[in-house]
Amino acid sequence: MKIILLTVLTLLARPAWAYLDPGTGSMLLQVILGGVAAVGVAFKLGWHRIRDALGFAKKPGAEEETEETR
Amino acid sequence: MRWVSQRSPVRRKKRKKPAEVSSPVQTDFDSGSFRDRAGRVYLCGDRVVRGISEEALSDWRKLQETGLYARLSDAGKIVATRALPAAQVPLPEQERERWAAFLEHDRIPAISYAYEWSFEMLRQAGLLTLDLVEEAIGAGMILKDATPYNVQFVAGRPVFIDIPSFQTLQPGSTWAGYRQFCELFLFPLMLQAYKGIDFQPFLRARIDGVDVQTMAGLLGLRDRLRKGVFSHVWLQARLDRSYASTRRDVRQEIRSAGFSKELILANLRKMKTLLKSLSWDGSGSEWGSYADFHNYSEADLSDKESFVEQCLRDSGADTVWDIGANTGRFARIAGQHARQVLAMDVDHFAVERMFRQNGAEGVTNVLPLLQNVCDPSPNWGWRNGERRDLASRARPDLVLCLALIHHVVISANVPLEEFVDWLAGLAGQLLIEYVARADDKVESLLRNKQDLYADYSRKNLEACLSRRYTIRRQHTLGSGNRFLYWCVAKG
């Protein structure tokens, strides 16, 4: 239920600049796939976020905690 | 070139002489063009007109001013398009007032969909899409989406038809069409190349293609070693799950971090290399992998060719459907006499070989399509009208139905009379080949099956044909097991 609510809120919050939902994960992947050229971007973006998203460092739900304590 | 202003439709109408507006012809929305609010396609008789929003109008201007339109259009990569002055828009007034401007596109001879294409057709359409994104970025634009429904095959080559898809590139943004490209191009091609699984049923089952989670589920651990799978499938599925419910504005964060168009270009180049590396040799195909799968003698084959050619020449048919075209031998003969031929077969590799051979021989008016007459493309999507059945998109003057009837009646259990009725409703002329029970192709179909097909006889076929058609010519091949009829519908 919480996930559904969060998803709905996320969709509502997204600016209506394109009719196509590019997918948040798919956008991040484009940074990762940039390889060497994207190192700077990935660094600024916070590599740990991508690492967290892949589940290597934090437990599930950690993302929401980070969000709230920011 | 003058543009219509959105704000002054009423004044414009007053200024104009009523006679300037073409009298409205039968018009209809193209039922597949509703998703993008920036425009809408109308079919006005034989003309294809697109209403576009103010924003899309500014993108269209940019497309022209940067020289991108001329370059792509000259190269035959995008459909020829021109601005349509208000006075010439053949639409009712309330529709004219909805849009800032109108464009007119050249009409595509026959609309086809990705689930009717072969592997190479989908790959070429994908490469064209990547090519266009690359070219667009060079002109400060991008394609806002990446769907094979925006590509059509004209004269044997893919052509991009969705002009408002070109929009101004926002600095720092990623390519919004990337995920859609994966779902509708890359994943289907990977399924075919890596797993030998026909992609068309997937594209026909889900209008948005193969979603990343499904794709990840279909590929095993070992497949992650294959080119592109780890990143585009596994990693994307992982990120997709993790970020499905994020509340962060990731788009803004990526922009702030300095994402640039150079990164999109780098990714496009890698994607192109990946697409070019995918190949499919037809493994798993029933028909197309055999170099020689017919059982005719050389004499019978040339006899059949000359009868078919004479009938086609005398028929005067402008459009021909070859249903059961195999690798297109007779469809290409039809192409020498008709303007447009749709050549269909149920076997994927047969269609693939036909497409490759047409290209090699420079045949431009024969469009190969994967189509099963007993399980044809349906009306589906939004309101069951977003994608249409083939007969709603095109109509033949003549149907070629050579050595197919035994498959329809015996393999697919369609009563012979019903099949002839369907054929008669489809086109005014029919060129049909009957394969006798004594033929080994029919024998093999019946070998392990209970023979419940009393209706499968030459006598019954002739009776059914005579009810609906006048048989103009008939011919028996030397083997004595194959009978050809050229028929013209009554009334």
Boltz contact constraints between the chains, C-beta under 6 A:
constraints:
  - contact:
      token1: [A, 3]
      token2: [B, 245]
      max_distance: 6.0
  - contact:
      token1: [A, 6]
      token2: [B, 245]
      max_distance: 6.0
  - contact:
      token1: [A, 7]
      token2: [B, 245]
      max_distance: 6.0
  - contact:
      token1: [A, 18]
      token2: [B, 144]
      max_distance: 6.0
  - contact:
      token1: [A, 18]
      token2: [B, 176]
      max_distance: 6.0
  - contact:
      token1: [A, 19]
      token2: [B, 36]
      max_distance: 6.0
  - contact:
      token1: [A, 20]
      token2: [B, 145]
      max_distance: 6.0
  - contact:
      token1: [A, 20]
      token2: [B, 176]
      max_distance: 6.0
  - contact:
      token1: [A, 22]
      token2: [B, 176]
      max_distance: 6.0
  - contact:
      token1: [A, 22]
      token2: [B, 179]
      max_distance: 6.0
  - contact:
      token1: [A, 23]
      token2: [B, 179]
      max_distance: 6.0
  - contact:
      token1: [A, 24]
      token2: [B, 243]
      max_distance: 6.0
  - contact:
      token1: [A, 24]
      token2: [B, 246]
      max_distance: 6.0
  - contact:
      token1: [A, 24]
      token2: [B, 250]
      max_distance: 6.0
  - contact:
      token1: [A, 25]
      token2: [B, 239]
      max_distance: 6.0
  - contact:
      token1: [A, 25]
      token2: [B, 240]
      max_distance: 6.0
  - contact:
      token1: [A, 25]
      token2: [B, 243]
      max_distance: 6.0
  - contact:
      token1: [A, 26]
      token2: [B, 178]
      max_distance: 6.0
  - contact:
      token1: [A, 26]
      token2: [B, 179]
      max_distance: 6.0
  - contact:
      token1: [A, 26]
      token2: [B, 236]
      max_distance: 6.0
  - contact:
      token1: [A, 27]
      token2: [B, 174]
      max_distance: 6.0
  - contact:
      token1: [A, 27]
      token2: [B, 250]
      max_distance: 6.0
  - contact:
      token1: [A, 28]
      token2: [B, 239]
      max_distance: 6.0
  - contact:
      token1: [A, 29]
      token2: [B, 236]
      max_distance: 6.0
  - contact:
      token1: [A, 29]
      token2: [B, 239]
      max_distance: 6.0
  - contact:
      token1: [A, 30]
      token2: [B, 174]
      max_distance: 6.0
  - contact:
      token1: [A, 30]
      token2: [B, 178]
      max_distance: 6.0
  - contact:
      token1: [A, 30]
      token2: [B, 267]
      max_distance: 6.0
  - contact:
      token1: [A, 33]
      token2: [B, 231]
      max_distance: 6.0
  - contact:
      token1: [A, 33]
      token2: [B, 267]
      max_distance: 6.0
  - contact:
      token1: [A, 34]
      token2: [B, 263]
      max_distance: 6.0
  - contact:
      token1: [A, 34]
      token2: [B, 266]
      max_distance: 6.0
  - contact:
      token1: [A, 37]
      token2: [B, 263]
      max_distance: 6.0
  - contact:
      token1: [A, 37]
      token2: [B, 266]
      max_distance: 6.0
  - contact:
      token1: [A, 38]
      token2: [B, 263]
      max_distance: 6.0
  - contact:
      token1: [A, 41]
      token2: [B, 257]
      max_distance: 6.0
  - contact:
      token1: [A, 41]
      token2: [B, 258]
      max_distance: 6.0
  - contact:
      token1: [A, 41]
      token2: [B, 259]
      max_distance: 6.0
  - contact:
      token1: [A, 44]
      token2: [B, 257]
      max_distance: 6.0
  - contact:
      token1: [A, 45]
      token2: [B, 257]
      max_distance: 6.0
  - contact:
      token1: [A, 53]
      token2: [B, 239]
      max_distance: 6.0
  - contact:
      token1: [A, 53]
      token2: [B, 242]
      max_distance: 6.0
  - contact:
      token1: [A, 53]
      token2: [B, 243]
      max_distance: 6.0
  - contact:
      token1: [A, 54]
      token2: [B, 238]
      max_distance: 6.0
  - contact:
      token1: [A, 67]
      token2: [B, 247]
      max_distance: 6.0
